[in-house]
């Protein structure tokens, strides 16, 4: 039996018919909203893109993607290895991840290094408290403005029109020096084709250009669908090591970061990882 979908306009009725036709599996719910149908179609298209992501690869020696939890990366990489860390953690799970993530950032970041965090709108104070307790010093907040009207928050009382990025320093010395003036307002587009919380490449490009120098090493501890690797590929001249625990998102990151090629390999002998690692390939095209 076909699901019942409530609509308010003829245009929505036509959209529902199109979505039901495009879905490979019809939902079993008896009552559905058009929003839930859109989400199901988005999930289906996302899965298709993730399946295709790993097919587009080119060689480079400058990037490594580890399929592992960020805490294992923190054990494997020597302390003070990274110059800049940009990361967008699972914000709703701050009770479980905020303090371990903050401590991992402090362990991996060099003295006077910079960390950029997407703390979210609801639990930003909790994330900031964890960063402060670990030893990071807040430098500036950046507002990444949404191109289209944002989501409705707090019982439909607030329209959320920007995404916050907080810039921290670890063991800071003197003032923050940047390659270019770092704006505290960034205008962004919408990129959600591979992950619900996917951030636009323009944010990371601006942060990398302003906060890192050629030859320095950038890190993302929650790489998701590969926004930071793609931004590093676009900016050029930087080395990158990132990690992601979900294999499908590792594949998505590989596919998005055009200009890179990886091959599947076993963990290196000195690595404590019990999961496979993706590393750059030295083989020709």
N, C-alpha and C positions, 0 to 999 in steps of 0.2 A: 504494500500500500504506500502511495506517495505521501510524503510529509505535508503537514498543513503549515503554510507560511503566511503570516499576517503582513499585509502591505497597506499603504495609505494612498498610493497613487498608481495610475496606469503604467507609468514608466518603471516603477518598482516591480510591478507584476511581470513585465517583459524581462526585466533583469533577472528575476527569480527563475523564469523559464529557461533563460540562457545558462544560468549557473547550474541548474539541475541537469541540463543537457551536457554540460562540460564536466561535471563531477564523475569520476570513475566509479565511485561507490556512493549510492544514495544514503543520506543520513537516516538513521532509524528512529530519531526523535519524532514524537507525534506532533509537537508544536515547535516551530522554529521562527526566529526573527530573520530578517534579511541580513542583519549584521552578522549573525552566526553563520549564515550561508556564505557570505563574503569571506569570513575567516576560514571556513573549510576549503573554499576554492584557493585562497592564498596559501594554505598549508600544502595543498596538493601541488601547486605550482612551485612552491619552495622545495618540496621533496624532489621534484623533477630537475630543478636547477642544481640541487646538491648532488644528484646522481651524475650530472653531466660536468660538474665543476672540475674534477681532477683530470679531464681529458686535454686541457689546454695548458701546456707547460713549456717553458723555455729555460735554458741554463743560466745560472749565476752562482757565484761563490760567496755571496754576501749575506745570505739569509738562511736561517734554520727554523723550522717549525717542529716543536716537540709535542707529541700527543701524550699529555700527562697533566696532572694536577699542578697548579702553580707552586704548591709547597714542595713538590719533588724537584721542580726546576730550581727552587731556592737552595736545595741541598747540593745539586749537581754543579751549579755555576759558582765560581769563586766570589767571595765578598767584594763589593765595590767595582763590579765589572761593567755596569751600565752607566751611561752618561744621562740618558733621558728614559723615563718609563711613562708610557701612556696606557691607561687601562680603563675599561668600562665594566666593572664587576656586576654580578647578579645582585641588584640593589636590595630586593626584598628579603634576601637571606643574610642581612648584615650581622645578625646575632652569631651566625656560624662562621662567616668569612671575614668580617671587617678587621678584627685584630690580627688573625694570621696573615691576611693580605698586607696590612700595614707593616708588620714585622718583616715579611719577606721583601717588601719594597726597601725598607731601611737596610737590610742585609745586602741586597744586590746593588744598591745605588751608591755611586762614589760620593765622597765628601764634596759638597757644593753642587751635587747633581740635582736634577729637577724631576719631579713626578707630577703628572697631570691626571686627575681622577674625575670621572663622571659619577657624582654621588647620588644623583636622582633628586626628586623634589620632596619626597615624603620623609625619608630617613637621612637627610643630609647631615643633620647634627650628630647622629650616631656615627656615621662614617668619619666625620671630621674629628670627633673625640678619639676614635681609634687611631687615626693618623697622628694626632697630637701626642697620645700616650706612647706611641712607638718611637717618636723623636723627630717627626716631620714638622716643619714650620710653614704655615700658610703664607703665601706671598700675594696672590691675587685671585679673584673670582672672575670668570669670563662668562658672558651670556651669549649663547649661540641661538640666534633668533630663528624661529620657525618661519618658513616661507608661507605656509598656509596656517589657518587658525588651528590652535593646538587642542589637546584633549581637555575634557571637563573634569575637574578634581574636586575633592572635599564636598561630596553630596551636591554636586552640580552648582557650586557657588563660585568657583574660580576657573577661568579659562587659562590654561597653561600654554604660554606662547614662546617659551625659551627653554633651552637645556643648559644646565649649569656645568661648567668645567672649573675645577679648583686646581690651582698651580701651587705645589709645595716645593720646598727646598730641604735637602738633608745636610746637616752640619754646614749651614751657610757661612760664607766668608764675603764680607763687603756687600755691595749691591748686586742685584740680578743683572747680568749682562746678556743681551740678546743680539742676534745677527741683524734683525730688523725690529722696529717698534712693534710690540705685541699688543694688538687691539683688545680691549676688554669687551667688545661686542663683535660677534661674527655673524654674518648672514649665511644661512644654510638652506639647502634643498632637502627633499625627503627621499631617503633611500632605505626601503624596508623589504627588498625583494628576496633576501636570504635569511633574515632574522627579524623578529618583532622589535628588538631593541637595537637594531643596526644603526650605527651613527654614520653621517655622511663623510665622505673622504675629505671634503674641504676643511673640516675641523682639524683633522690630523695633519693635513698638508701645511696648514698655517702654523700649528704647534711645532712641527718638525723643522720647518724653514726658520722659525724665529728662535727656537730653543736649542737646536743642535747644530754642530758644525760638520763639514765633510770629514769623513774618517771616523766619526764617533759612532757609538753603538747604542741603538734604540731597543727597547723591550716593551712587549705587551703581555701581561700575565693572564689576560682573559681575552684571547684574540677574536673569539666569536667567528664571524663570517669573513674576517680578513681585511677590515678597513685600514688598520695601521700598516700591515705589509703592503697593501696597494698604494698607500700614501708614500711610503718609503721608496717604492719602485718609481713613483712619479717624480719625487724630489731628486732621488739619485744621490750617490756619494756616501751613503750611510750603511753601516752594517746593522743587522737586525736578528734578534733571537726572540721568539714568541712561543707561547704554549696554549693549548686548548685541550680540554678533557674529552670532548665529544668528537668522534672520528668523522662524522659527516660534516661538521663545521671545519675540521682540518682540511677536508677536501674542498670545501667552499673557499677557504682562505687561499689554498693553492690555485684554484681556478681564477679568483679575482686578481691576485697579484700577477698580472701579466708581465712577461719578461723574465719569469723565473721557471726553473725546471727542477723537479725533485724525483728521487727514486726511493722506493721502500727499502729499508734496511733494518737489521736487528740492532738492538741497543749496543752502543760502544762498550768495550770491556770495562772501562772505568766508571760507566754510568750505573747508578743504583736503580734506574727505572726498570720496572717489570712490564712495561708496555712498549710497543714499537715507536720508533722515532723517525720522523721525516727529515732528511737532510738534503742540502744542495747536491746536485749531481755534477760530477766532473766529466761525464761522458759527452761526446759531441752530439749535436742535434741529429 
